[in-house]
Amino acid sequence: MRPHLPLNALRAFESSARHLSFTRAAQELNVTQAAVSQQVRTLEERLGTALFRRLPRGLDMTDEGRALLPVLTDAFGRIEGVLKQFEGGHFHEVLTVGVVGTFAVGWLMPRLKSFRETHPFVELRLLTHNNLVDLAREGLDFAIRFGEGVWPATHSVVLLDAPLTVLCAPNIAKRLAAPSDLAKETLLRSYRADEWVSWFQAAQLEPWTVNGPVFDSSRLMVEAAVQGAGVALAPPLMFARELQAELLVRPFSEEVKTGSYSLTWLKSRRMAPAMQLFRDWILAEAAGQPSVPWE
């Protein structure tokens, strides 16, 4: 059985190896140079191999030392990361959530204060995306995305339905007495090519070719509509503040459902306490979401 390896000796080696100097390691660890040298020698004796070659001006690692260094650096880094989570006498959990940008700005951000007040020891980290996300590769606990709920190897729960309808600036809305009047306007498009066709069908219109600018974000598309660049097709639920401020108008009641916003996580991912807290919180918030009138 491998003899017990003292933690101080491992720390002395790791610091010395990073600096290639016993003196600099001693300064970092706030001990004497002789203490560091002795700790490293003790470790070498326990392992039965040299970890350094002592040179006239500094140190050089042996192959054994080079093999050991990255393992210790990673281990000490992990320990330090966990210990930092105990700052203030409480355990702080980190929760990383990827969020489609429209949902992040239009719905989640106004509610983050509530989550922080309710769960002050969860450190929430938000990353935005345009609905293209890889939970495993990006190290995400959750991803909130828009679609029909079919994502392989992933659990998903619907948060909000978000039907699309016509949104435009007030001066443009004055020209729209009926849905057919849209034929005279610039229709802004998302990367989903069939959305306007689906809305035309809901409005009982014969579809026509739409040639307006294409946006990869509904948030950007609707900002263009606010500035009078054209008419957008977007979920009014995500733009309630702009509608309330009368920066946008919803001229017609017709809407079409093309998907929902869902909370997703990997089936292989263990549901940590912070994940459970966030899931329960956001589901409760979504359940209390009022509808947005069109008038």
TADA-V593966 format. One line per field, one symbol per residue. ss: DSSP state (h for helix, s for strand, l for the rest). phi: phi as a letter, one per 40 degrees, with the letter a starting at -180 (. if undefined). Layout:
ss->???
phi->???
This chain:
ss->llllllhhhhhhhhhhhhhllhhhhhhhhlllhhhhhhhhhhhhhhhllllssssllsssslhhhhhhhhhhhhhhhhhhhhhhllhhhlllsssssssshhhhhhhhhhhhhhhhhhlllssssssssllllllllllllssssssllllllssssssssllssssslhhhhlllllhhhhhhllslssllllhhhhhhhhlllllllllllssllhhhhhhhhhllllssssshhhhhhhhhllllsllllllslllsssssssllllllhhhhhhhhhhhhhhhllllllll
phi->.ccdbccccccccccccccfaccccccccgbcccccdccccccccccgacbbbcbdbhbbccdcccccdcccdccccccccccccccggbccccbbbcbcdcccccbcdcbcdcccccbccbccbbbcabgbabdcccgccbbbabicgbbdfbcabccacbccacbacdccdccbcadcccccbcbcbccccccccccdcccfbcdbcbbcdbbcaccccccccdcgcibbbaccdcbccccccgcbbbcbccabcbibcbcbacccccccdccccccccccccccccccbccc
